Amino acid sequence: MTAPVLNAADPAAIARAAEILRGGGLVAMPTETVYGLAADAANPRAVAGLYAAKGRPRFNPLIAHVGGFDEAARHGQASGLAERLAAAFWPGPLTLVLPARPDCGVCDLARAGLDTVALRAPAHPAAQSLLTAFGGPLVAPSANPSETISPTTAAHVVEGMGEAIDLILDGGPCRVGVESTVVAVRGEGATLLRPGGLSRAEIEAVSGPLADAKPGETGSPGMLRRHYAPNARLRLNASAPEAGEAYLGFGPGAPDGALNLSPEGDLAEAAANLFSCLRRLDSETGAIAVAPVPEAGLGEAINDRLRRAAG
């Protein structure tokens, strides 16, 4: 049976969702990045059910969503730099990976056995309302089967996971449209583990230069080589489509009739449109050619997702 879809602005829907989560169930919730599949971060059985519903490898850690910095500091050891980053960008699309406290309330299964914990305060009002009503951290990876395209509307969640979860909160389209940027912070040093909805330049204005993750470095969700993958074959940095390919353009000059991430070349618009465009083309064709996207700003996150989608 398909999960009921309730209006995320309705307090009764939030109360119902919190009740399901306290019982170990799964709820799809809107955030400003993508729709997340929420479960009680302290409940290993609930987390195991989440992994099973997504088909997610268990060595891939989950982000725990919290109401704000004070709650995050109860689970992770937060340095002065971590506090400054949270003050600058929370609530928002930044995940901080911190050393886990001995009494961390995020279970070991959710942390994939690591001595770190990934924490984020989401900006969407429905997510904040749900966190308040639930009263604790919620793990919430993207609400889609593992290695498929992340959902940016409630309809996408229904399509991909409607029969595998308990409730879907509909909060409208996601504003940012790509997952959070993930930064590991130990003391006053910071490492970029995953590009995302907050650009490197914005973060470095607060943190100073970010180190790059070493090959094979763990601690971040979404770092499997093949991730966010459609069924269609992707060819990247294509100036034009070849026979049998659909074309996903960027900026002015795309062929007439092609789907375009942003006709004006706006990277924020392209990020917000990325998953919905891939999903649409994936339903229509077996091969997609993708126009070059600049690496600057949010282009780094867009290209990261495209490379993972291409496998």
Secondary structure, 3 states (H helix, E strand, C coil): CCCCEEECCCHHHHHHHHHHHHCCCCEEECCCCCCEEEEECCCHHHHHHHHHHHCCCCCCCCEEECCCHHHHCCCECCCHHHHHHHHHHCCCCEEEEEEECCCCCCCCCCCCCCCEEEEECCCCHHHHHHHHHHCCCEECCECCCCCCCCCCCHHHHHHHHCCCCCEEEECCCCCCCCCCEEEEEECCEEEEEECCCCCHHHHHHHHCCCEECCCCCCCCCCCCCCCCCCCCEEECCCCCCCCCCEEEECCCCCCCCCEECCCCCCHHHHHHHHHHHHHHHHHHCCEEEECCCCCCCCHHHHHHHHHHHHC
